[in-house]
């Protein structure tokens, strides 16, 4: 995107390197502090816009570092996946564009959260947009699901999109808004690529339809020489005949009607 390139040139000096590692480390620390040490209450860290307006501004920061789950095993798996996807995107895009992607997701999530000020906003859909971005750029990448089953990431992304659709239909207003924020973040960075892929698909479909139409409009040759391949279409002046000594209907041009090995003789010889 040209506008995105212009923004990158201006903001390049402000890029935060290794942002994925910072977020993963922060979520790991929050997991330890809340789940094991119990020195921080989850309720005091979650984003509740009404409480932010009452002066609890730190929620704008702490909610971004809440782990996706407080189960140690699942949290380890989720944080590993986040580091894998995030570091790959950071290397592919560069530090600044990756920063902008996460910042955009954060701003959309926080902004939309204030539509329902007494609801609890989650960062899980920001992490979801990170996963969808990686899957869009690397659809055939394989991961070991549950560390056992190899699965191409495009299928997991498909299930994620279906899950978002189901939650959007069945969930409350707060869930709907969080999904809109995640999808909006994805579309801001990938709308141009989606349009190009759609145009490419239409061009390929049109070309395939044209080839099929051409094949259907092309008349089939009535006769084809069994030896040299000449046809009544490629050589309309040729005199084609069928050999009565060959087993089956075998056609030959005038050059090979008397100069060929009979099919019956060849079968007997074998």
Rosetta constraint file for C-alpha pairs under 8 A:
AtomPair CA 1 CA 5 HARMONIC 6.27 0.50
AtomPair CA 1 CA 192 HARMONIC 7.45 0.50
AtomPair CA 2 CA 6 HARMONIC 6.32 0.50
AtomPair CA 3 CA 7 HARMONIC 6.35 0.50
AtomPair CA 4 CA 8 HARMONIC 6.15 0.50
AtomPair CA 5 CA 9 HARMONIC 6.33 0.50
AtomPair CA 6 CA 10 HARMONIC 6.59 0.50
AtomPair CA 7 CA 11 HARMONIC 6.13 0.50
AtomPair CA 8 CA 12 HARMONIC 5.52 0.50
AtomPair CA 8 CA 96 HARMONIC 6.48 0.50
AtomPair CA 8 CA 97 HARMONIC 6.86 0.50
AtomPair CA 11 CA 15 HARMONIC 6.91 0.50
AtomPair CA 11 CA 96 HARMONIC 7.42 0.50
AtomPair CA 12 CA 96 HARMONIC 5.99 0.50
AtomPair CA 14 CA 96 HARMONIC 7.81 0.50
AtomPair CA 15 CA 95 HARMONIC 6.03 0.50
AtomPair CA 15 CA 96 HARMONIC 4.84 0.50
AtomPair CA 15 CA 99 HARMONIC 6.66 0.50
AtomPair CA 16 CA 95 HARMONIC 6.70 0.50
AtomPair CA 16 CA 96 HARMONIC 7.21 0.50
AtomPair CA 16 CA 99 HARMONIC 6.89 0.50
AtomPair CA 17 CA 95 HARMONIC 5.85 0.50
AtomPair CA 18 CA 22 HARMONIC 6.49 0.50
AtomPair CA 18 CA 87 HARMONIC 7.62 0.50
AtomPair CA 18 CA 90 HARMONIC 7.86 0.50
AtomPair CA 18 CA 95 HARMONIC 7.58 0.50
AtomPair CA 19 CA 23 HARMONIC 6.24 0.50
AtomPair CA 19 CA 95 HARMONIC 7.97 0.50
AtomPair CA 19 CA 99 HARMONIC 7.25 0.50
AtomPair CA 20 CA 24 HARMONIC 6.14 0.50
AtomPair CA 20 CA 82 HARMONIC 7.65 0.50
AtomPair CA 20 CA 83 HARMONIC 5.98 0.50
AtomPair CA 20 CA 86 HARMONIC 5.45 0.50
AtomPair CA 20 CA 87 HARMONIC 6.02 0.50
AtomPair CA 20 CA 90 HARMONIC 7.86 0.50
AtomPair CA 21 CA 25 HARMONIC 5.95 0.50
AtomPair CA 21 CA 83 HARMONIC 6.60 0.50
AtomPair CA 21 CA 87 HARMONIC 7.80 0.50
AtomPair CA 22 CA 26 HARMONIC 6.04 0.50
AtomPair CA 23 CA 27 HARMONIC 6.13 0.50
AtomPair CA 23 CA 65 HARMONIC 6.49 0.50
AtomPair CA 24 CA 28 HARMONIC 6.12 0.50
AtomPair CA 24 CA 65 HARMONIC 7.97 0.50
AtomPair CA 24 CA 79 HARMONIC 6.11 0.50
AtomPair CA 24 CA 82 HARMONIC 7.29 0.50
AtomPair CA 24 CA 83 HARMONIC 6.64 0.50
AtomPair CA 25 CA 29 HARMONIC 6.20 0.50
AtomPair CA 26 CA 30 HARMONIC 6.22 0.50
AtomPair CA 26 CA 65 HARMONIC 5.56 0.50
AtomPair CA 27 CA 31 HARMONIC 6.10 0.50
AtomPair CA 27 CA 65 HARMONIC 4.62 0.50
AtomPair CA 27 CA 66 HARMONIC 5.41 0.50
AtomPair CA 27 CA 67 HARMONIC 4.86 0.50
AtomPair CA 28 CA 32 HARMONIC 6.36 0.50
AtomPair CA 28 CA 67 HARMONIC 6.85 0.50
AtomPair CA 28 CA 79 HARMONIC 7.89 0.50
AtomPair CA 29 CA 33 HARMONIC 6.06 0.50
AtomPair CA 30 CA 34 HARMONIC 5.93 0.50
AtomPair CA 30 CA 65 HARMONIC 6.70 0.50
AtomPair CA 30 CA 66 HARMONIC 6.11 0.50
AtomPair CA 30 CA 67 HARMONIC 6.88 0.50
AtomPair CA 31 CA 35 HARMONIC 5.49 0.50
AtomPair CA 31 CA 36 HARMONIC 7.35 0.50
AtomPair CA 31 CA 66 HARMONIC 7.24 0.50
AtomPair CA 31 CA 67 HARMONIC 6.09 0.50
AtomPair CA 31 CA 70 HARMONIC 6.40 0.50
AtomPair CA 32 CA 36 HARMONIC 5.05 0.50
AtomPair CA 32 CA 37 HARMONIC 6.08 0.50
AtomPair CA 32 CA 38 HARMONIC 7.83 0.50
AtomPair CA 33 CA 37 HARMONIC 4.91 0.50
AtomPair CA 33 CA 38 HARMONIC 5.51 0.50
AtomPair CA 33 CA 39 HARMONIC 5.57 0.50
AtomPair CA 33 CA 40 HARMONIC 5.86 0.50
AtomPair CA 34 CA 38 HARMONIC 4.53 0.50
AtomPair CA 34 CA 39 HARMONIC 6.14 0.50
AtomPair CA 34 CA 40 HARMONIC 5.08 0.50
AtomPair CA 34 CA 41 HARMONIC 6.11 0.50
AtomPair CA 34 CA 42 HARMONIC 6.52 0.50
AtomPair CA 35 CA 70 HARMONIC 6.45 0.50
AtomPair CA 40 CA 44 HARMONIC 7.36 0.50
AtomPair CA 40 CA 45 HARMONIC 7.79 0.50
AtomPair CA 41 CA 45 HARMONIC 6.79 0.50
AtomPair CA 42 CA 46 HARMONIC 6.26 0.50
AtomPair CA 44 CA 59 HARMONIC 7.38 0.50
AtomPair CA 45 CA 58 HARMONIC 7.63 0.50
AtomPair CA 45 CA 59 HARMONIC 5.33 0.50
AtomPair CA 45 CA 62 HARMONIC 5.28 0.50
AtomPair CA 45 CA 63 HARMONIC 5.68 0.50
AtomPair CA 45 CA 66 HARMONIC 7.69 0.50
AtomPair CA 46 CA 59 HARMONIC 5.98 0.50
AtomPair CA 46 CA 62 HARMONIC 6.90 0.50
AtomPair CA 46 CA 63 HARMONIC 4.89 0.50
AtomPair CA 46 CA 66 HARMONIC 7.66 0.50
AtomPair CA 46 CA 120 HARMONIC 6.67 0.50
AtomPair CA 46 CA 121 HARMONIC 7.14 0.50
AtomPair CA 46 CA 122 HARMONIC 7.56 0.50
AtomPair CA 47 CA 52 HARMONIC 7.65 0.50
AtomPair CA 47 CA 59 HARMONIC 5.18 0.50
AtomPair CA 47 CA 60 HARMONIC 6.27 0.50
AtomPair CA 47 CA 62 HARMONIC 7.86 0.50
AtomPair CA 47 CA 63 HARMONIC 5.49 0.50
AtomPair CA 47 CA 120 HARMONIC 5.66 0.50
AtomPair CA 47 CA 121 HARMONIC 5.31 0.50
AtomPair CA 47 CA 122 HARMONIC 7.19 0.50
AtomPair CA 48 CA 52 HARMONIC 6.46 0.50
AtomPair CA 48 CA 59 HARMONIC 7.44 0.50
AtomPair CA 48 CA 113 HARMONIC 7.98 0.50
AtomPair CA 48 CA 117 HARMONIC 6.44 0.50
AtomPair CA 48 CA 118 HARMONIC 5.98 0.50
AtomPair CA 48 CA 119 HARMONIC 5.96 0.50
AtomPair CA 48 CA 120 HARMONIC 4.97 0.50
AtomPair CA 48 CA 121 HARMONIC 6.47 0.50
AtomPair CA 49 CA 53 HARMONIC 6.29 0.50
AtomPair CA 49 CA 113 HARMONIC 6.66 0.50
AtomPair CA 49 CA 114 HARMONIC 5.49 0.50
AtomPair CA 49 CA 116 HARMONIC 7.69 0.50
AtomPair CA 49 CA 117 HARMONIC 4.60 0.50
AtomPair CA 49 CA 118 HARMONIC 6.38 0.50
AtomPair CA 49 CA 119 HARMONIC 7.42 0.50
AtomPair CA 49 CA 120 HARMONIC 7.78 0.50
AtomPair CA 50 CA 54 HARMONIC 6.43 0.50
AtomPair CA 50 CA 114 HARMONIC 7.77 0.50
AtomPair CA 50 CA 117 HARMONIC 4.82 0.50
AtomPair CA 50 CA 118 HARMONIC 5.56 0.50
AtomPair CA 51 CA 55 HARMONIC 6.61 0.50
AtomPair CA 51 CA 56 HARMONIC 5.71 0.50
AtomPair CA 51 CA 57 HARMONIC 8.00 0.50
AtomPair CA 52 CA 56 HARMONIC 4.52 0.50
AtomPair CA 52 CA 57 HARMONIC 4.94 0.50
AtomPair CA 52 CA 58 HARMONIC 7.76 0.50
AtomPair CA 52 CA 59 HARMONIC 6.68 0.50
AtomPair CA 52 CA 60 HARMONIC 7.50 0.50
AtomPair CA 53 CA 57 HARMONIC 7.53 0.50
AtomPair CA 57 CA 61 HARMONIC 7.86 0.50
AtomPair CA 58 CA 62 HARMONIC 6.18 0.50
AtomPair CA 59 CA 63 HARMONIC 5.71 0.50
AtomPair CA 60 CA 64 HARMONIC 7.29 0.50
AtomPair CA 60 CA 110 HARMONIC 7.72 0.50
AtomPair CA 61 CA 65 HARMONIC 7.27 0.50
AtomPair CA 62 CA 66 HARMONIC 6.61 0.50
AtomPair CA 63 CA 122 HARMONIC 7.15 0.50
AtomPair CA 63 CA 123 HARMONIC 6.82 0.50
AtomPair CA 64 CA 106 HARMONIC 7.88 0.50
AtomPair CA 64 CA 123 HARMONIC 5.87 0.50
AtomPair CA 66 CA 123 HARMONIC 7.50 0.50
AtomPair CA 67 CA 75 HARMONIC 6.95 0.50
AtomPair CA 68 CA 75 HARMONIC 6.63 0.50
AtomPair CA 68 CA 78 HARMONIC 7.10 0.50
AtomPair CA 68 CA 123 HARMONIC 7.80 0.50
AtomPair CA 68 CA 124 HARMONIC 6.10 0.50
AtomPair CA 69 CA 74 HARMONIC 6.77 0.50
AtomPair CA 69 CA 75 HARMONIC 5.47 0.50
AtomPair CA 70 CA 74 HARMONIC 7.77 0.50
AtomPair CA 70 CA 75 HARMONIC 6.30 0.50
AtomPair CA 71 CA 75 HARMONIC 5.74 0.50
AtomPair CA 72 CA 76 HARMONIC 6.08 0.50
AtomPair CA 73 CA 77 HARMONIC 6.44 0.50
AtomPair CA 74 CA 78 HARMONIC 6.02 0.50
AtomPair CA 75 CA 79 HARMONIC 5.94 0.50
AtomPair CA 76 CA 80 HARMONIC 6.08 0.50
AtomPair CA 77 CA 81 HARMONIC 6.25 0.50
AtomPair CA 78 CA 82 HARMONIC 6.14 0.50
AtomPair CA 79 CA 83 HARMONIC 6.13 0.50
AtomPair CA 80 CA 84 HARMONIC 6.15 0.50
AtomPair CA 81 CA 85 HARMONIC 6.09 0.50
AtomPair CA 82 CA 86 HARMONIC 5.73 0.50
AtomPair CA 82 CA 127 HARMONIC 7.29 0.50
AtomPair CA 82 CA 130 HARMONIC 7.83 0.50
AtomPair CA 82 CA 131 HARMONIC 7.61 0.50
AtomPair CA 83 CA 87 HARMONIC 5.74 0.50
AtomPair CA 84 CA 88 HARMONIC 6.20 0.50
AtomPair CA 85 CA 89 HARMONIC 6.23 0.50
AtomPair CA 85 CA 130 HARMONIC 7.02 0.50
AtomPair CA 85 CA 131 HARMONIC 6.41 0.50
AtomPair CA 85 CA 134 HARMONIC 5.96 0.50
AtomPair CA 86 CA 90 HARMONIC 6.03 0.50
AtomPair CA 86 CA 130 HARMONIC 6.84 0.50
AtomPair CA 86 CA 134 HARMONIC 7.93 0.50
AtomPair CA 87 CA 91 HARMONIC 6.15 0.50
AtomPair CA 88 CA 92 HARMONIC 6.15 0.50
AtomPair CA 88 CA 134 HARMONIC 7.71 0.50
AtomPair CA 89 CA 93 HARMONIC 5.80 0.50
AtomPair CA 89 CA 94 HARMONIC 7.68 0.50
AtomPair CA 89 CA 98 HARMONIC 6.70 0.50
AtomPair CA 89 CA 134 HARMONIC 6.54 0.50
AtomPair CA 90 CA 94 HARMONIC 5.18 0.50
AtomPair CA 90 CA 95 HARMONIC 5.50 0.50
AtomPair CA 90 CA 97 HARMONIC 7.83 0.50
AtomPair CA 90 CA 98 HARMONIC 5.38 0.50
AtomPair CA 91 CA 95 HARMONIC 7.30 0.50
AtomPair CA 93 CA 97 HARMONIC 5.78 0.50
AtomPair CA 93 CA 98 HARMONIC 6.12 0.50
AtomPair CA 94 CA 98 HARMONIC 6.30 0.50
AtomPair CA 95 CA 99 HARMONIC 6.08 0.50
AtomPair CA 96 CA 100 HARMONIC 6.16 0.50
AtomPair CA 97 CA 101 HARMONIC 6.15 0.50
AtomPair CA 98 CA 102 HARMONIC 6.44 0.50
AtomPair CA 99 CA 103 HARMONIC 5.99 0.50
AtomPair CA 100 CA 104 HARMONIC 5.82 0.50
AtomPair CA 101 CA 105 HARMONIC 6.34 0.50
AtomPair CA 101 CA 185 HARMONIC 7.22 0.50
AtomPair CA 101 CA 189 HARMONIC 7.46 0.50
AtomPair CA 102 CA 106 HARMONIC 6.08 0.50
AtomPair CA 102 CA 126 HARMONIC 7.38 0.50
AtomPair CA 102 CA 130 HARMONIC 7.91 0.50
AtomPair CA 103 CA 107 HARMONIC 6.06 0.50
AtomPair CA 104 CA 108 HARMONIC 6.09 0.50
AtomPair CA 104 CA 185 HARMONIC 6.23 0.50
AtomPair CA 105 CA 109 HARMONIC 6.06 0.50
AtomPair CA 105 CA 126 HARMONIC 5.68 0.50
AtomPair CA 105 CA 129 HARMONIC 7.78 0.50
AtomPair CA 105 CA 181 HARMONIC 6.77 0.50
AtomPair CA 105 CA 182 HARMONIC 6.36 0.50
AtomPair CA 105 CA 185 HARMONIC 5.32 0.50
AtomPair CA 106 CA 110 HARMONIC 6.11 0.50
AtomPair CA 106 CA 123 HARMONIC 7.98 0.50
AtomPair CA 106 CA 126 HARMONIC 6.84 0.50
AtomPair CA 107 CA 111 HARMONIC 5.83 0.50
AtomPair CA 108 CA 112 HARMONIC 5.95 0.50
AtomPair CA 108 CA 181 HARMONIC 5.25 0.50
AtomPair CA 108 CA 182 HARMONIC 7.78 0.50
AtomPair CA 108 CA 184 HARMONIC 7.89 0.50
AtomPair CA 108 CA 185 HARMONIC 7.38 0.50
AtomPair CA 109 CA 113 HARMONIC 6.00 0.50
AtomPair CA 109 CA 121 HARMONIC 7.67 0.50
AtomPair CA 109 CA 123 HARMONIC 7.68 0.50
AtomPair CA 109 CA 126 HARMONIC 7.61 0.50
AtomPair CA 109 CA 178 HARMONIC 6.11 0.50
AtomPair CA 109 CA 181 HARMONIC 5.44 0.50
AtomPair CA 109 CA 182 HARMONIC 7.43 0.50
AtomPair CA 110 CA 114 HARMONIC 6.77 0.50
AtomPair CA 110 CA 121 HARMONIC 7.69 0.50
AtomPair CA 111 CA 115 HARMONIC 7.60 0.50
AtomPair CA 112 CA 116 HARMONIC 7.80 0.50
AtomPair CA 112 CA 177 HARMONIC 6.22 0.50
AtomPair CA 112 CA 178 HARMONIC 7.13 0.50
AtomPair CA 112 CA 181 HARMONIC 7.04 0.50
AtomPair CA 113 CA 117 HARMONIC 6.51 0.50
AtomPair CA 113 CA 119 HARMONIC 7.48 0.50
AtomPair CA 113 CA 120 HARMONIC 7.89 0.50
AtomPair CA 113 CA 121 HARMONIC 5.96 0.50
AtomPair CA 113 CA 174 HARMONIC 7.18 0.50
AtomPair CA 113 CA 177 HARMONIC 7.33 0.50
AtomPair CA 113 CA 178 HARMONIC 7.40 0.50
AtomPair CA 116 CA 173 HARMONIC 7.83 0.50
AtomPair CA 116 CA 174 HARMONIC 6.45 0.50
AtomPair CA 119 CA 174 HARMONIC 6.60 0.50
AtomPair CA 120 CA 174 HARMONIC 7.93 0.50
AtomPair CA 121 CA 174 HARMONIC 7.45 0.50
AtomPair CA 121 CA 178 HARMONIC 7.51 0.50
AtomPair CA 122 CA 178 HARMONIC 7.70 0.50
AtomPair CA 123 CA 127 HARMONIC 6.63 0.50
AtomPair CA 124 CA 128 HARMONIC 6.17 0.50
AtomPair CA 125 CA 129 HARMONIC 6.17 0.50
AtomPair CA 125 CA 178 HARMONIC 6.57 0.50
AtomPair CA 125 CA 179 HARMONIC 6.57 0.50
AtomPair CA 125 CA 181 HARMONIC 7.89 0.50
AtomPair CA 125 CA 182 HARMONIC 5.54 0.50
AtomPair CA 126 CA 130 HARMONIC 6.51 0.50
AtomPair CA 126 CA 182 HARMONIC 5.89 0.50
AtomPair CA 127 CA 131 HARMONIC 6.45 0.50
AtomPair CA 128 CA 132 HARMONIC 6.23 0.50
AtomPair CA 128 CA 182 HARMONIC 7.19 0.50
AtomPair CA 129 CA 133 HARMONIC 6.05 0.50
AtomPair CA 129 CA 182 HARMONIC 5.49 0.50
AtomPair CA 129 CA 183 HARMONIC 6.98 0.50
AtomPair CA 129 CA 185 HARMONIC 7.08 0.50
AtomPair CA 129 CA 186 HARMONIC 6.07 0.50
AtomPair CA 130 CA 134 HARMONIC 6.39 0.50
AtomPair CA 131 CA 135 HARMONIC 6.18 0.50
AtomPair CA 131 CA 157 HARMONIC 7.68 0.50
AtomPair CA 132 CA 136 HARMONIC 6.03 0.50
AtomPair CA 132 CA 157 HARMONIC 6.07 0.50
AtomPair CA 132 CA 186 HARMONIC 7.58 0.50
AtomPair CA 133 CA 137 HARMONIC 6.42 0.50
AtomPair CA 133 CA 186 HARMONIC 6.73 0.50
AtomPair CA 134 CA 138 HARMONIC 5.94 0.50
AtomPair CA 134 CA 139 HARMONIC 7.94 0.50
AtomPair CA 135 CA 139 HARMONIC 4.97 0.50
AtomPair CA 135 CA 141 HARMONIC 7.70 0.50
AtomPair CA 135 CA 153 HARMONIC 5.88 0.50
AtomPair CA 135 CA 154 HARMONIC 5.79 0.50
AtomPair CA 135 CA 157 HARMONIC 6.29 0.50
AtomPair CA 136 CA 154 HARMONIC 7.45 0.50
AtomPair CA 138 CA 153 HARMONIC 7.68 0.50
AtomPair CA 138 CA 154 HARMONIC 7.88 0.50
AtomPair CA 139 CA 152 HARMONIC 6.98 0.50
AtomPair CA 139 CA 153 HARMONIC 5.76 0.50
AtomPair CA 139 CA 154 HARMONIC 4.60 0.50
AtomPair CA 140 CA 152 HARMONIC 5.34 0.50
AtomPair CA 140 CA 153 HARMONIC 6.23 0.50
AtomPair CA 140 CA 154 HARMONIC 6.38 0.50
AtomPair CA 141 CA 152 HARMONIC 5.50 0.50
AtomPair CA 141 CA 153 HARMONIC 5.61 0.50
AtomPair CA 141 CA 154 HARMONIC 7.75 0.50
AtomPair CA 142 CA 150 HARMONIC 6.03 0.50
AtomPair CA 142 CA 151 HARMONIC 5.27 0.50
AtomPair CA 142 CA 152 HARMONIC 4.32 0.50
AtomPair CA 142 CA 153 HARMONIC 5.79 0.50
AtomPair CA 143 CA 149 HARMONIC 7.87 0.50
AtomPair CA 143 CA 150 HARMONIC 5.53 0.50
AtomPair CA 143 CA 151 HARMONIC 5.60 0.50
AtomPair CA 143 CA 152 HARMONIC 6.50 0.50
AtomPair CA 143 CA 153 HARMONIC 6.72 0.50
AtomPair CA 144 CA 148 HARMONIC 5.35 0.50
AtomPair CA 144 CA 149 HARMONIC 5.02 0.50
AtomPair CA 144 CA 150 HARMONIC 4.42 0.50
AtomPair CA 144 CA 151 HARMONIC 6.39 0.50
AtomPair CA 145 CA 149 HARMONIC 4.85 0.50
AtomPair CA 145 CA 150 HARMONIC 6.01 0.50
AtomPair CA 145 CA 151 HARMONIC 6.50 0.50
AtomPair CA 151 CA 155 HARMONIC 7.43 0.50
AtomPair CA 151 CA 156 HARMONIC 7.78 0.50
AtomPair CA 152 CA 156 HARMONIC 7.23 0.50
AtomPair CA 153 CA 157 HARMONIC 6.16 0.50
AtomPair CA 154 CA 158 HARMONIC 6.18 0.50
AtomPair CA 155 CA 159 HARMONIC 6.37 0.50
AtomPair CA 156 CA 160 HARMONIC 6.17 0.50
AtomPair CA 157 CA 161 HARMONIC 6.22 0.50
AtomPair CA 158 CA 162 HARMONIC 6.23 0.50
AtomPair CA 159 CA 163 HARMONIC 5.94 0.50
AtomPair CA 160 CA 164 HARMONIC 6.12 0.50
AtomPair CA 161 CA 165 HARMONIC 6.22 0.50
AtomPair CA 162 CA 166 HARMONIC 6.21 0.50
AtomPair CA 163 CA 167 HARMONIC 6.12 0.50
AtomPair CA 164 CA 168 HARMONIC 5.94 0.50
AtomPair CA 164 CA 179 HARMONIC 6.74 0.50
AtomPair CA 165 CA 169 HARMONIC 6.29 0.50
AtomPair CA 166 CA 170 HARMONIC 6.12 0.50
AtomPair CA 166 CA 171 HARMONIC 7.96 0.50
AtomPair CA 167 CA 171 HARMONIC 4.98 0.50
AtomPair CA 167 CA 175 HARMONIC 7.24 0.50
AtomPair CA 167 CA 176 HARMONIC 7.37 0.50
AtomPair CA 168 CA 172 HARMONIC 7.84 0.50
AtomPair CA 168 CA 175 HARMONIC 6.82 0.50
AtomPair CA 168 CA 176 HARMONIC 4.98 0.50
AtomPair CA 168 CA 179 HARMONIC 6.97 0.50
AtomPair CA 169 CA 176 HARMONIC 7.92 0.50
AtomPair CA 171 CA 175 HARMONIC 5.69 0.50
AtomPair CA 171 CA 176 HARMONIC 6.42 0.50
AtomPair CA 172 CA 176 HARMONIC 6.29 0.50
AtomPair CA 173 CA 177 HARMONIC 6.18 0.50
AtomPair CA 174 CA 178 HARMONIC 6.29 0.50
AtomPair CA 175 CA 179 HARMONIC 6.26 0.50
AtomPair CA 176 CA 180 HARMONIC 6.25 0.50
AtomPair CA 177 CA 181 HARMONIC 6.23 0.50
AtomPair CA 178 CA 182 HARMONIC 6.37 0.50
AtomPair CA 179 CA 183 HARMONIC 6.12 0.50
AtomPair CA 180 CA 184 HARMONIC 5.78 0.50
AtomPair CA 181 CA 185 HARMONIC 6.17 0.50
AtomPair CA 182 CA 186 HARMONIC 6.40 0.50
AtomPair CA 183 CA 187 HARMONIC 6.11 0.50
AtomPair CA 184 CA 188 HARMONIC 6.12 0.50
AtomPair CA 185 CA 189 HARMONIC 6.78 0.50
AtomPair CA 186 CA 190 HARMONIC 6.02 0.50
AtomPair CA 186 CA 191 HARMONIC 7.84 0.50
AtomPair CA 187 CA 191 HARMONIC 4.81 0.50
AtomPair CA 190 CA 194 HARMONIC 6.14 0.50
AtomPair CA 191 CA 195 HARMONIC 6.23 0.50
AtomPair CA 192 CA 196 HARMONIC 6.25 0.50
AtomPair CA 193 CA 197 HARMONIC 6.15 0.50
AtomPair CA 194 CA 198 HARMONIC 6.14 0.50
AtomPair CA 195 CA 199 HARMONIC 6.17 0.50
AtomPair CA 196 CA 200 HARMONIC 6.09 0.50
AtomPair CA 197 CA 201 HARMONIC 6.07 0.50
AtomPair CA 198 CA 202 HARMONIC 6.25 0.50
AtomPair CA 199 CA 203 HARMONIC 6.17 0.50
AtomPair CA 200 CA 204 HARMONIC 6.16 0.50
AtomPair CA 201 CA 205 HARMONIC 6.10 0.50
AtomPair CA 202 CA 206 HARMONIC 6.06 0.50
AtomPair CA 203 CA 207 HARMONIC 6.10 0.50
AtomPair CA 204 CA 208 HARMONIC 6.09 0.50
AtomPair CA 205 CA 209 HARMONIC 6.10 0.50
AtomPair CA 206 CA 210 HARMONIC 6.13 0.50
AtomPair CA 207 CA 211 HARMONIC 6.26 0.50
AtomPair CA 208 CA 212 HARMONIC 6.20 0.50
AtomPair CA 209 CA 213 HARMONIC 6.05 0.50
AtomPair CA 210 CA 214 HARMONIC 6.07 0.50
AtomPair CA 211 CA 215 HARMONIC 6.13 0.50
AtomPair CA 212 CA 216 HARMONIC 6.14 0.50
AtomPair CA 213 CA 217 HARMONIC 6.08 0.50
AtomPair CA 214 CA 218 HARMONIC 6.10 0.50
AtomPair CA 220 CA 233 HARMONIC 7.88 0.50
AtomPair CA 221 CA 231 HARMONIC 6.04 0.50
AtomPair CA 221 CA 232 HARMONIC 5.76 0.50
AtomPair CA 221 CA 233 HARMONIC 5.33 0.50
AtomPair CA 222 CA 231 HARMONIC 7.44 0.50
AtomPair CA 222 CA 232 HARMONIC 6.21 0.50
AtomPair CA 222 CA 233 HARMONIC 7.66 0.50
AtomPair CA 223 CA 231 HARMONIC 5.43 0.50
AtomPair CA 223 CA 232 HARMONIC 5.31 0.50
AtomPair CA 223 CA 240 HARMONIC 6.77 0.50
AtomPair CA 223 CA 251 HARMONIC 6.65 0.50
AtomPair CA 224 CA 229 HARMONIC 5.70 0.50
AtomPair CA 224 CA 230 HARMONIC 5.51 0.50
AtomPair CA 224 CA 231 HARMONIC 4.24 0.50
AtomPair CA 224 CA 232 HARMONIC 6.60 0.50
AtomPair CA 224 CA 240 HARMONIC 7.81 0.50
AtomPair CA 224 CA 251 HARMONIC 6.13 0.50
AtomPair CA 224 CA 252 HARMONIC 6.90 0.50
AtomPair CA 224 CA 253 HARMONIC 7.78 0.50
AtomPair CA 225 CA 229 HARMONIC 4.75 0.50
AtomPair CA 225 CA 230 HARMONIC 5.22 0.50
AtomPair CA 225 CA 231 HARMONIC 6.36 0.50
AtomPair CA 225 CA 240 HARMONIC 7.38 0.50
AtomPair CA 225 CA 250 HARMONIC 7.81 0.50
AtomPair CA 225 CA 251 HARMONIC 5.23 0.50
AtomPair CA 225 CA 252 HARMONIC 4.14 0.50
AtomPair CA 225 CA 253 HARMONIC 5.37 0.50
AtomPair CA 225 CA 256 HARMONIC 7.94 0.50
AtomPair CA 226 CA 250 HARMONIC 6.32 0.50
AtomPair CA 226 CA 251 HARMONIC 5.77 0.50
AtomPair CA 226 CA 252 HARMONIC 5.70 0.50
AtomPair CA 227 CA 252 HARMONIC 6.91 0.50
AtomPair CA 227 CA 256 HARMONIC 7.03 0.50
AtomPair CA 227 CA 260 HARMONIC 7.38 0.50
AtomPair CA 230 CA 234 HARMONIC 6.56 0.50
AtomPair CA 230 CA 235 HARMONIC 6.61 0.50
AtomPair CA 230 CA 253 HARMONIC 7.18 0.50
AtomPair CA 231 CA 235 HARMONIC 5.86 0.50
AtomPair CA 231 CA 236 HARMONIC 7.63 0.50
AtomPair CA 232 CA 236 HARMONIC 4.83 0.50
AtomPair CA 232 CA 237 HARMONIC 7.66 0.50
AtomPair CA 232 CA 238 HARMONIC 6.83 0.50
AtomPair CA 232 CA 240 HARMONIC 7.61 0.50
AtomPair CA 238 CA 253 HARMONIC 6.77 0.50
AtomPair CA 238 CA 254 HARMONIC 7.06 0.50
AtomPair CA 239 CA 253 HARMONIC 6.08 0.50
AtomPair CA 239 CA 254 HARMONIC 5.71 0.50
AtomPair CA 240 CA 251 HARMONIC 6.61 0.50
AtomPair CA 240 CA 252 HARMONIC 5.61 0.50
AtomPair CA 240 CA 253 HARMONIC 4.58 0.50
AtomPair CA 240 CA 254 HARMONIC 6.14 0.50
AtomPair CA 241 CA 251 HARMONIC 5.59 0.50
AtomPair CA 241 CA 252 HARMONIC 5.51 0.50
AtomPair CA 241 CA 253 HARMONIC 6.43 0.50
AtomPair CA 241 CA 254 HARMONIC 7.32 0.50
AtomPair CA 241 CA 257 HARMONIC 6.79 0.50
AtomPair CA 242 CA 249 HARMONIC 6.56 0.50
AtomPair CA 242 CA 250 HARMONIC 5.63 0.50
AtomPair CA 242 CA 251 HARMONIC 4.38 0.50
AtomPair CA 242 CA 252 HARMONIC 6.13 0.50
AtomPair CA 242 CA 257 HARMONIC 7.60 0.50
AtomPair CA 243 CA 249 HARMONIC 7.50 0.50
AtomPair CA 243 CA 250 HARMONIC 6.22 0.50
AtomPair CA 243 CA 251 HARMONIC 6.55 0.50
AtomPair CA 243 CA 252 HARMONIC 7.33 0.50
AtomPair CA 243 CA 257 HARMONIC 6.82 0.50
AtomPair CA 245 CA 262 HARMONIC 6.52 0.50
AtomPair CA 245 CA 263 HARMONIC 7.88 0.50
AtomPair CA 245 CA 264 HARMONIC 7.18 0.50
AtomPair CA 246 CA 250 HARMONIC 6.64 0.50
AtomPair CA 246 CA 262 HARMONIC 5.09 0.50
AtomPair CA 246 CA 263 HARMONIC 4.85 0.50
AtomPair CA 246 CA 264 HARMONIC 5.39 0.50
AtomPair CA 246 CA 265 HARMONIC 7.94 0.50
AtomPair CA 247 CA 262 HARMONIC 7.90 0.50
AtomPair CA 247 CA 263 HARMONIC 5.80 0.50
AtomPair CA 247 CA 264 HARMONIC 5.33 0.50
AtomPair CA 251 CA 257 HARMONIC 7.93 0.50
AtomPair CA 252 CA 256 HARMONIC 5.67 0.50
AtomPair CA 252 CA 257 HARMONIC 5.02 0.50
AtomPair CA 253 CA 257 HARMONIC 5.81 0.50
AtomPair CA 254 CA 258 HARMONIC 7.80 0.50
AtomPair CA 255 CA 259 HARMONIC 6.90 0.50
AtomPair CA 256 CA 260 HARMONIC 5.68 0.50
AtomPair CA 261 CA 265 HARMONIC 7.13 0.50
AtomPair CA 261 CA 266 HARMONIC 6.86 0.50
AtomPair CA 262 CA 266 HARMONIC 6.24 0.50
AtomPair CA 263 CA 267 HARMONIC 6.22 0.50
AtomPair CA 264 CA 268 HARMONIC 6.23 0.50
AtomPair CA 265 CA 269 HARMONIC 6.01 0.50
AtomPair CA 266 CA 270 HARMONIC 6.40 0.50
